[in-house]
Amino acid sequence: SAHKLQILATLAFRTSVKLKDIYVEGITRITPQDIALAREMGFRIKLLAIAKAADGKLELRVHPTMIPENSPMSAVSGVFNAIFLSGDVVNDLMFYGRGAGQMPTASSVWADIVEIARRLAAGQAAVPQDLPVLGRRPLSLKPMEDVTSAYYLNVSALDQPAVLAQVAGILGKYEISIASVIQKVRRHAKAVPVVMMTHEAREGSMQKALQEIDALRVIVDPTRMIRVETS
């Protein structure tokens, strides 16, 4: 996904993108409980590669993401891939199809070979306009800590008074507001999972808040966090 994002972002934004500049996070920390809770709240969890340009900055990231279940991206599964584009004039577009497997891969490679052969036959070995030429004013890359997102938090805490107040206090310290809270049944004898959805917040602030939350004596397991995209 990161390699694909590197190519697509270079083409779309005419900016040199290096693989090391892309934030990458896998799916190993996603649990069946997170998947079930996402569905309960009207979301699906997908591994997304995201590139956004705003205010002269380009953000690049690959990670599990919660998206609304009514989004067309939520139905993409198996060997199917989708690319969702948002443009000033065309608004939203989605391209969907098989992205893996013997025949889809062979078809894509063969199409490239035929295109190269046609250009050679016409005496046009390359067309500069079709290559990822850098723009006159390439975008600067936005550090991951400056990216803003909404968040899903799954906090495993001891069933004691004022636990929620302690967690909420830390979030408030870093200007992270809570959109909703759900308290589920206990995972084991003493711990209870508390699920929170936040409004948009800065990534750097969320990471600092998570460090402080997990350092609390009432926290049993590391807090699980999933970023949320609603648009």
ABEGO torsion letter per residue (X at the ends): XAAAAAAAAAAAAGBBBBAAABBBBBAAABBAAAAAAAAAAGBBBBBBBBBBBBGGBBBBBBBBBBBBAABAAAABBEABBBBBBBBAAAEBBBBBEBABEAAAAAAAAAAAAAAAAAAAAAGBABBAAABBBBBABBBBBBBAAABBBBBBBBBBBBBBBGAAAAAAAAAAAAGBBBABBBBBBBABAABBBBBBBBBBBBAAAAAAAAAAAAABAABABBBBBBBBBAX
